[in-house]
């Protein structure tokens, strides 16, 4: 009986080193998290493999120099493979290369405009579809182990799904430049009243600065330093909070102008409208949001993920600050009002592509 068991359950021979990007991503299904970078390609036969093969497998290209071509004379195949998948090039191009490696999968691409219920929606969708957060390509925000974890998860999940969900704070034009928006793919976004968006962003920054997380998150530490917050007790004083909110408001790196139109276009309402039509983007607003996700995905559990503490409201800002808010949201206001009017005319919870156009805009 023991001999029979050995014959029927004989372990396979060691897996081979990948030869393509798809095989490389699929190899992460066997990545062992507990061994960190040493968990890449465990029990894989890496003998007699050239640097050229590894460059094609990890970067989809040939080596860039003769020295790189002959690198296997100095290092083992496994060392070269680990170095390749740990490189900035592999990380920074990971999302676009991953989706290109699985062309048979339908792509759901979300343009996540900050403070527009995007975190709430993604919380629901990442539990339903294989997903990639574009944050993983940022080498300052995502370390290599987090990158490997993300690739392992999506590589396992995509094997049992016809879809891949791509999300993160990434502009529409970036997705276009990556070449991930095909005719048959679905791209969508959510927007909100620009004035409310600005106030929500400031409340978010105040909430993060008052966080008691340990270790201190990167954004929390940076904002505390940027705005000179040494004593968190000041956030209990409403006057101090109002003054700090005014300071945050005028920091263009934290509160940029016309953020909606910048994510969807070049910062102008005309460009945002044009590109929504050109790339068949589905758009809804926060007023229609819950009805939209219920109709589209059957999501009936109304949540408010990533909600910030309300330190300040629009009424707490001075007249000068409110005038400034109007100035830096002028194009967003025009775009938001245009979408709202079109939704009312259409009588639907969202509009898609050319539905955003009116007769005068079609000329």
C-alpha positions as MATLAB code, in Angstrom:
seq = 'XXXXXXXXXXXXXXXXXXXXXXXXXXXXXXXXXXXXXXXXXXXXXXXXXXXXXXXXXXXXXXXXXXXXXXXXXXXXXXXXXXXXXXXXXXXXXXXXXXXXXXXXXXXXXXXXXXXXXXXXXXXXXXXXXXXXXXXXXXXXXXXXXXXXXXXXXXXXXXXXXXXXXXXXXXXXXXXXXXXXXXXXXXXXXXXXXXXXXXXXXXXXXXXXXXXXXXXXXXXXXXXXXXXXXXXXXXXXXXXXXXXXXXXXXXXXXXXXXXXXXXXXXXXXXXXXXXXXXXXXXXXXXXXXXXXXXXXXXXXXXXXXXXXXXXXXXXXXXXXXXXXXXXXXXXXXXXXXXXXXXXXXXXXXXXXXXXXXXXXXXXX';
ca = [
       0.000    0.000    0.000;
       2.877    2.373    0.806;
       4.433    1.797   -2.627;
       1.078    2.426   -4.292;
       0.731    5.704   -2.361;
       4.176    6.819   -3.487;
       3.280    6.147   -7.099;
      -0.014    8.020   -7.070;
       1.050   10.930   -4.854;
       4.604   11.388   -6.099;
       5.566   15.049   -5.756;
       6.154   16.912   -9.011;
       9.662   17.823  -10.002;
      10.809   21.360   -9.120;
       8.992   24.084  -11.020;
      10.879   25.925  -13.722;
      11.878   29.563  -13.643;
       9.293   31.810  -15.406;
       9.890   32.895  -18.986;
       7.168   35.562  -19.265;
       5.545   38.253  -17.151;
       2.404   36.173  -16.785;
       4.389   33.202  -15.491;
       6.216   35.512  -13.092;
       2.978   36.859  -11.621;
       1.555   33.347  -11.418;
       4.686   32.169   -9.578;
       3.710   34.500   -6.700;
       0.864   32.109   -5.906;
       3.570   30.053   -4.179;
       5.211   33.027   -2.449;
       5.810   32.308    1.251;
       5.130   35.472    3.236;
       6.787   34.193    6.396;
      10.172   34.082    4.647;
       9.992   37.652    3.292;
      12.005   38.057    0.063;
      13.471   34.591    0.561;
       9.960   33.276    0.061;
      10.137   34.102   -3.669;
      10.672   31.040   -5.883;
      11.194   28.615   -3.031;
      11.873   25.072   -4.300;
      12.287   26.269   -7.877;
      15.063   24.922  -10.054;
      17.029   28.058  -11.024;
      20.075   26.359  -12.494;
      21.148   26.998  -16.081;
      18.965   30.083  -16.558;
      20.292   33.208  -18.238;
      19.930   36.824  -17.215;
      18.199   37.445  -20.544;
      15.399   35.051  -19.623;
      14.953   36.736  -16.254;
      14.768   40.213  -17.819;
      12.053   39.037  -20.181;
      10.215   37.229  -17.372;
      10.278   40.168  -14.938;
      10.430   43.244  -17.166;
       9.143   42.047  -20.529;
      12.284   43.262  -22.242;
      15.884   42.370  -23.015;
      18.772   43.389  -20.717;
      19.904   46.977  -21.135;
      23.622   46.299  -21.338;
      26.208   43.591  -21.936;
      26.967   43.584  -18.205;
      23.311   42.827  -17.438;
      23.253   40.160  -20.162;
      26.132   38.293  -18.514;
      24.945   38.809  -14.932;
      24.195   35.073  -14.557;
      27.948   34.454  -14.638;
      28.229   36.189  -11.251;
      24.866   35.440   -9.635;
      22.490   32.513   -9.442;
      19.215   32.523  -11.307;
      17.322   32.875   -8.064;
      19.425   35.853   -6.946;
      18.814   37.582  -10.265;
      15.077   36.857  -10.162;
      14.690   38.190   -6.626;
      16.682   41.307   -7.570;
      14.467   41.845  -10.610;
      11.128   41.575   -8.769;
      12.565   43.750   -5.972;
      13.552   46.498   -8.414;
      11.805   49.859   -8.688;
      11.057   49.165  -12.351;
       9.112   46.017  -11.504;
       7.158   47.808   -8.783;
       6.425   51.023  -10.647;
       5.084   49.188  -13.715;
       3.461   46.349  -11.806;
      -0.205   47.281  -12.310;
      -0.096   47.940  -16.036;
       2.044   44.862  -16.679;
      -0.181   42.650  -14.540;
      -3.407   43.506  -16.363;
      -1.639   43.224  -19.719;
      -0.528   39.719  -18.721;
      -4.150   38.623  -18.302;
      -5.844   40.052  -21.409;
      -8.761   37.625  -21.127;
      -9.908   39.247  -17.880;
     -12.428   42.090  -17.992;
     -11.087   45.244  -16.353;
     -13.046   47.373  -13.916;
     -11.121   50.637  -13.519;
     -12.083   53.096  -10.794;
     -10.834   56.697  -10.926;
     -10.777   57.321   -7.176;
     -11.099   61.058   -6.612;
     -10.199   61.797   -2.967;
     -13.047   62.244   -0.476;
     -15.755   61.098   -2.889;
     -16.817   57.808   -1.213;
     -14.157   55.873   -3.088;
     -12.792   54.080   -0.027;
     -16.296   53.005    0.897;
     -17.003   51.574   -2.541;
     -13.652   49.812   -2.840;
     -14.196   48.211    0.565;
     -17.198   46.442   -0.967;
     -15.660   45.626   -4.358;
     -12.325   44.218   -3.186;
     -14.300   41.543   -1.374;
     -15.972   40.557   -4.646;
     -13.239   40.816   -7.279;
      -9.477   40.303   -7.620;
      -8.084   43.776   -7.063;
      -4.996   45.904   -7.466;
      -4.601   49.181   -5.581;
      -2.370   51.479   -7.616;
      -0.752   52.568   -4.350;
       1.465   49.493   -4.634;
       3.509   51.130   -7.404;
       4.610   53.940   -5.054;
       7.982   52.873   -3.644;
       7.661   55.345   -0.760;
       4.258   54.103    0.393;
       4.598   50.372   -0.314;
       7.593   48.260    0.675;
       8.612   45.150   -1.243;
       6.972   42.709    1.134;
       3.663   44.563    0.864;
       4.089   44.504   -2.919;
       4.711   40.756   -2.930;
       1.697   40.193   -0.659;
      -0.527   42.163   -3.044;
       0.704   40.224   -6.075;
       0.194   36.902   -4.300;
      -3.376   37.791   -3.367;
      -4.444   39.013   -6.794;
      -2.668   36.146   -8.580;
      -4.576   33.619   -6.509;
      -7.917   35.397   -6.838;
      -7.733   36.070  -10.569;
      -7.526   32.355  -11.300;
     -11.178   31.991  -10.232;
     -12.602   35.245  -11.627;
     -13.367   36.738  -15.023;
     -12.632   40.258  -13.731;
      -9.874   42.361  -12.220;
     -10.649   45.531  -10.251;
      -8.114   48.363  -10.473;
      -8.445   51.252   -8.036;
      -6.498   53.976   -6.254;
      -5.833   57.698   -6.393;
      -4.805   57.602  -10.045;
      -5.813   60.063  -12.763;
      -7.891   58.985  -15.750;
      -5.125   60.077  -18.126;
      -2.627   57.832  -16.326;
      -4.816   54.814  -17.014;
      -5.025   55.942  -20.639;
      -1.231   56.276  -20.822;
      -0.839   52.794  -19.301;
      -3.031   51.398  -22.068;
      -5.348   49.573  -19.668;
      -8.625   51.043  -20.957;
      -9.815   48.852  -23.791;
     -13.117   49.300  -25.626;
     -14.788   46.491  -23.678;
     -13.550   47.569  -20.224;
     -15.526   49.531  -17.635;
     -14.177   52.761  -16.140;
     -16.146   54.710  -13.546;
     -15.878   57.403  -10.878;
     -17.808   59.179   -8.123;
     -17.921   62.925   -7.452;
     -19.332   65.206   -4.784;
     -20.047   68.880   -4.138;
     -16.599   70.509   -4.437;
     -17.103   72.698   -1.366;
     -17.938   69.610    0.700;
     -14.948   67.816   -0.821;
     -12.565   70.554    0.375;
     -13.991   70.562    3.907;
     -13.865   66.759    4.026;
     -10.229   66.750    2.924;
      -9.285   69.212    5.664;
     -11.169   67.175    8.267;
      -9.331   64.095    7.033;
      -5.943   65.768    7.495;
      -6.937   66.959   10.976;
      -8.115   63.441   11.838;
      -4.859   61.893   10.627;
      -2.741   64.423   12.526;
      -4.620   63.569   15.712;
      -4.141   59.835   15.200;
      -2.649   57.802   18.056;
      -1.462   54.969   15.788;
       1.935   53.434   16.478;
       4.178   53.446   14.631;
       3.142   56.865   13.393;
       1.924   56.579    9.768;
       3.942   58.302    7.071;
       1.221   60.838    6.206;
       0.505   61.667    9.851;
       4.149   62.340   10.594;
       4.576   64.447    7.473;
       1.532   66.635    8.103;
       2.428   67.200   11.752;
       5.847   68.404   10.674;
       4.517   70.487    7.783;
       1.990   72.343    9.951;
       4.096   72.537   13.112;
       1.928   70.325   15.340;
       4.007   69.417   18.408;
       1.197   69.347   20.979;
      -1.960   67.470   19.968;
      -3.934   69.098   22.798;
      -4.298   72.167   20.578;
      -6.862   70.220   18.534;
      -9.224   70.492   21.493;
      -9.317   74.280   21.057;
     -11.809   75.220   18.322;
     -10.138   78.562   17.616;
      -6.802   76.828   17.144;
      -8.477   74.249   14.897;
     -10.048   76.989   12.783;
      -6.700   78.720   12.337;
      -5.023   75.431   11.455;
      -7.800   74.579    8.992;
      -7.246   77.899    7.232;
      -3.551   77.097    6.969;
      -4.236   73.612    5.592;
      -6.722   75.061    3.092;
      -4.059   77.214    1.477;
      -1.466   74.453    1.179;
      -1.712   73.464   -2.497;
       0.083   70.172   -1.860;
      -2.677   69.123    0.554;
      -5.686   70.913   -0.938;
      -5.117   71.226   -4.690;
      -7.325   73.313   -6.944;
     -10.121   71.711   -8.993;
      -9.251   68.197   -7.905;
     -12.225   66.574   -9.681;
     -11.388   68.107  -13.040;
      -7.698   67.340  -12.511;
      -8.395   63.640  -11.941;
     -10.706   63.452  -14.946;
      -9.104   66.038  -17.237;
      -6.449   68.744  -17.234;
      -8.065   70.808  -14.474;
     -10.782   72.462  -16.524;
     -14.456   71.508  -16.633;
     -14.398   71.334  -20.429;
     -11.549   68.811  -20.417;
     -13.260   66.695  -17.743;
     -16.516   66.572  -19.718;
     -14.658   65.784  -22.941;
     -12.618   62.925  -21.485;
     -15.595   61.385  -19.731;
     -17.248   61.211  -23.166;
     -14.088   60.070  -24.977;
     -13.318   57.210  -22.595;
     -16.906   56.206  -21.784;
     -16.530   56.939  -18.062;
     -19.533   56.190  -15.863;
     -20.140   59.007  -13.345;
     -22.356   59.321  -10.300;
     -22.470   61.727   -7.375;
     -22.872   61.213   -3.643;
     -26.603   61.962   -3.826;
     -27.101   59.010   -6.188;
     -24.260   56.858   -4.851;
     -26.187   54.340   -2.708;
     -28.884   53.829   -5.334;
     -26.169   53.345   -7.955;
     -24.145   50.706   -6.099;
     -27.342   48.880   -5.198;
     -28.498   48.723   -8.817;
     -25.069   47.962  -10.245;
     -23.647   45.503   -7.735;
     -26.504   44.689   -5.387;
     -24.756   46.412   -2.471;
     -27.466   47.226    0.053;
     -25.297   47.535    3.160;
     -24.870   51.295    3.448;
     -21.516   52.070    5.055;
     -19.272   55.123    5.399;
     -15.739   53.792    5.339;
     -12.774   56.108    5.952;
     -15.081   58.760    7.394;
     -13.215   61.540    9.209;
     -14.060   63.244   12.463;
     -15.866   66.538   11.844;
     -13.499   69.106   13.291;
     -14.746   71.937   11.113;
     -17.615   72.860    8.792;
     -17.874   75.401    6.001;
     -19.493   77.902    8.404;
     -16.330   77.907   10.538;
     -14.246   79.411    7.750;
     -13.881   83.148    7.356;
     -15.452   84.951    4.413;
     -11.975   85.303    2.918;
     -11.425   81.544    3.180;
     -14.802   80.767    1.659;
     -14.071   83.070   -1.261;
     -10.770   81.251   -1.686;
     -12.571   77.887   -1.688;
     -14.823   79.163   -4.466;
     -11.787   80.331   -6.462;
      -9.972   76.998   -6.296;
     -13.097   74.940   -7.080;
     -14.508   77.064   -9.916;
     -14.097   74.403  -12.624;
     -15.126   71.614  -10.263;
     -18.322   73.507   -9.449;
     -19.146   73.840  -13.135;
     -18.484   70.136  -13.763;
     -20.393   68.996  -10.672;
     -23.437   71.135  -11.495;
     -23.381   69.960  -15.110;
     -23.361   66.279  -14.047;
     -26.107   66.901  -11.494;
     -28.319   68.532  -14.116;
     -27.701   65.729  -16.615;
     -28.592   63.098  -13.999;
     -31.844   64.900  -13.311;
     -32.656   65.029  -17.029;
     -31.772   61.366  -17.559;
     -33.521   60.224  -14.380;
     -30.801   57.655  -13.727;
     -28.348   57.156  -10.816;
     -25.392   57.521  -13.166;
     -24.469   58.684  -16.643;
     -22.003   57.079  -19.015;
     -19.765   58.524  -21.705;
     -21.572   60.705  -24.230;
     -24.622   60.929  -21.947;
     -22.717   63.754  -20.229;
     -23.008   65.853  -23.384;
     -25.715   68.359  -24.158;
     -26.564   69.413  -27.744;
     -24.427   72.551  -27.498;
     -21.443   70.534  -26.291;
     -21.742   68.077  -29.170;
     -21.052   70.814  -31.700;
];
